[in-house]
Amino acid sequence: MSVPQVAPIVASVWKIEVAIGDRVEAGATVAVVESMKMEIPIFATITGVVESIPVEAGQIVQEGDAVVVLSPL
């Protein structure tokens, strides 16, 4: 079962901190978005492996859009 890590607000993807296949611990930063000159980290909600990254740096995302998708371990 895939678990998307989602954008908390409408923002621009500033930085992706992981790559497909990476193992991440719950609480680790997986990406950073930027809105109104504020950087907002997106933290992994589970421990898992990065399954996909459906966005690119510079892309605009809406609140709730998947930024990184994890597969639980």
Backbone as CSV, one residue per row, in Angstrom:
resi,resn,N_x,N_y,N_z,CA_x,CA_y,CA_z,C_x,C_y,C_z
1,MET,0.841,-1.185,0.000,0.000,0.000,0.000,0.885,1.248,0.000
2,SER,0.735,2.081,-0.967,1.517,3.308,-1.089,0.966,4.382,-0.164
3,VAL,1.876,5.190,0.377,1.483,6.268,1.276,2.053,7.580,0.728
4,PRO,1.186,8.442,0.164,1.694,9.712,-0.365,2.050,10.691,0.749
5,GLN,3.138,11.401,0.538,3.540,12.496,1.417,3.118,13.753,0.675
6,VAL,2.216,14.531,1.258,1.516,15.565,0.500,1.939,16.986,0.856
7,ALA,1.688,17.876,-0.092,1.945,19.300,0.119,0.922,19.841,1.127
8,PRO,1.385,20.581,2.128,0.461,21.113,3.125,-0.319,22.342,2.659
9,ILE,0.205,23.023,1.639,-0.423,24.238,1.107,-0.080,24.357,-0.371
10,VAL,-0.714,25.293,-1.050,-0.323,25.608,-2.422,1.074,26.218,-2.358
11,ALA,2.004,25.644,-3.122,3.403,26.075,-3.029,4.174,25.632,-4.255
12,SER,5.417,26.070,-4.314,6.351,25.637,-5.344,7.296,24.607,-4.712
13,VAL,7.535,23.514,-5.428,8.483,22.522,-4.923,9.869,23.135,-5.028
14,TRP,10.523,23.305,-3.902,11.832,23.933,-3.884,12.936,22.898,-3.995
15,LYS,12.807,21.785,-3.250,13.873,20.795,-3.230,13.309,19.426,-2.881
16,ILE,13.748,18.406,-3.623,13.435,17.023,-3.302,14.655,16.457,-2.576
17,GLU,14.463,15.949,-1.377,15.578,15.497,-0.534,15.883,14.006,-0.665
18,VAL,15.074,13.268,-1.435,15.233,11.816,-1.546,15.239,11.398,-3.012
19,ALA,15.594,10.136,-3.249,15.568,9.564,-4.596,14.769,8.266,-4.544
20,ILE,14.257,7.840,-5.684,13.518,6.582,-5.753,14.421,5.455,-5.257
21,GLY,13.869,4.631,-4.384,14.618,3.517,-3.814,15.247,3.813,-2.463
22,ASP,15.307,5.093,-2.080,15.880,5.455,-0.777,14.996,4.937,0.351
23,ARG,15.637,4.503,1.445,14.914,4.136,2.654,14.863,5.377,3.532
24,VAL,13.679,5.716,4.026,13.534,6.894,4.884,12.853,6.498,6.190
25,GLU,13.238,7.174,7.237,12.642,6.968,8.552,11.496,7.961,8.733
26,ALA,10.499,7.557,9.503,9.407,8.473,9.839,9.999,9.728,10.464
27,GLY,9.550,10.885,10.026,10.043,12.161,10.537,11.157,12.785,9.722
28,ALA,11.746,12.009,8.791,12.811,12.558,7.941,12.222,13.520,6.917
29,THR,12.968,14.531,6.547,12.531,15.468,5.516,12.656,14.802,4.153
30,VAL,11.551,14.760,3.393,11.592,14.161,2.055,11.590,15.220,0.957
31,ALA,11.083,16.405,1.271,11.040,17.492,0.292,10.836,18.812,1.030
32,VAL,11.089,19.890,0.302,10.848,21.229,0.846,10.065,22.005,-0.206
33,VAL,8.976,22.638,0.225,8.212,23.502,-0.672,8.375,24.935,-0.198
34,GLU,8.091,25.870,-1.091,8.248,27.285,-0.771,6.960,28.011,-1.122
35,SER,6.512,28.831,-0.175,5.324,29.650,-0.401,5.522,30.983,0.312
36,MET,5.325,32.052,-0.398,5.456,33.399,0.160,6.812,33.580,0.856
37,LYS,7.865,33.078,0.211,9.252,33.198,0.671,9.527,32.418,1.961
38,MET,8.646,31.491,2.309,8.861,30.626,3.470,9.111,29.207,2.987
39,GLU,10.163,28.577,3.506,10.456,27.185,3.185,9.700,26.300,4.173
40,ILE,8.987,25.316,3.639,8.169,24.427,4.465,8.590,22.986,4.191
41,PRO,9.201,22.319,5.180,9.611,20.933,4.960,8.414,19.990,4.963
42,ILE,8.526,18.936,4.173,7.539,17.856,4.192,8.247,16.657,4.811
43,PHE,7.677,16.154,5.905,8.284,15.063,6.657,7.604,13.744,6.324
44,ALA,8.398,12.663,6.305,7.850,11.324,6.090,6.935,10.973,7.259
45,THR,5.761,10.476,6.946,4.809,10.096,7.993,5.002,8.646,8.427
46,ILE,5.772,7.887,7.636,6.042,6.483,7.945,7.494,6.174,7.628
47,THR,7.989,5.053,8.136,9.280,4.529,7.693,9.000,3.692,6.457
48,GLY,9.748,3.934,5.395,9.498,3.199,4.163,10.550,3.448,3.108
49,VAL,10.225,3.018,1.891,11.104,3.165,0.737,10.406,4.086,-0.271
50,VAL,11.168,5.003,-0.860,10.604,5.924,-1.848,10.211,5.131,-3.094
51,GLU,8.919,5.130,-3.383,8.367,4.402,-4.529,8.344,5.283,-5.778
52,SER,7.932,6.539,-5.601,7.877,7.456,-6.738,7.961,8.898,-6.251
53,ILE,8.322,9.772,-7.189,8.378,11.210,-6.942,7.633,11.865,-8.107
54,PRO,6.323,12.112,-7.919,5.500,12.591,-9.037,5.632,14.077,-9.372
55,VAL,6.582,14.770,-8.739,6.772,16.203,-9.001,8.241,16.483,-9.272
56,GLU,8.517,17.679,-9.758,9.886,18.140,-10.001,10.103,19.459,-9.277
57,ALA,11.355,19.760,-8.981,11.688,21.060,-8.403,11.172,22.156,-9.334
58,GLY,10.572,23.173,-8.744,10.029,24.286,-9.509,8.558,24.145,-9.855
59,GLN,8.022,22.957,-9.696,6.617,22.710,-10.028,5.708,23.285,-8.944
60,ILE,4.571,23.819,-9.351,3.560,24.306,-8.411,2.675,23.126,-8.021
61,VAL,2.445,22.975,-6.714,1.572,21.920,-6.212,0.422,22.548,-5.437
62,GLN,-0.683,21.845,-5.432,-1.856,22.265,-4.676,-1.851,21.569,-3.314
63,GLU,-2.561,22.132,-2.371,-2.689,21.486,-1.054,-3.209,20.057,-1.242
64,GLY,-2.519,19.092,-0.665,-2.935,17.700,-0.746,-2.327,16.922,-1.903
65,ASP,-1.615,17.588,-2.816,-0.949,16.875,-3.921,0.190,16.020,-3.374
66,ALA,0.345,14.816,-3.932,1.460,13.953,-3.556,2.763,14.542,-4.065
67,VAL,3.747,14.610,-3.193,5.064,15.117,-3.557,6.058,13.941,-3.634
68,VAL,5.964,13.040,-2.669,6.761,11.812,-2.620,5.826,10.689,-2.189
69,VAL,5.988,9.512,-2.785,5.153,8.369,-2.418,6.059,7.299,-1.805
70,LEU,5.680,6.834,-0.618,6.459,5.831,0.101,5.720,4.493,0.152
71,SER,6.493,3.415,0.150,5.979,2.077,0.423,6.430,1.709,1.822
72,PRO,5.511,1.318,2.698,5.912,0.984,4.060,6.836,-0.222,4.120
73,LEU,7.692,-0.259,5.127,8.563,-1.423,5.340,7.873,-2.409,6.261
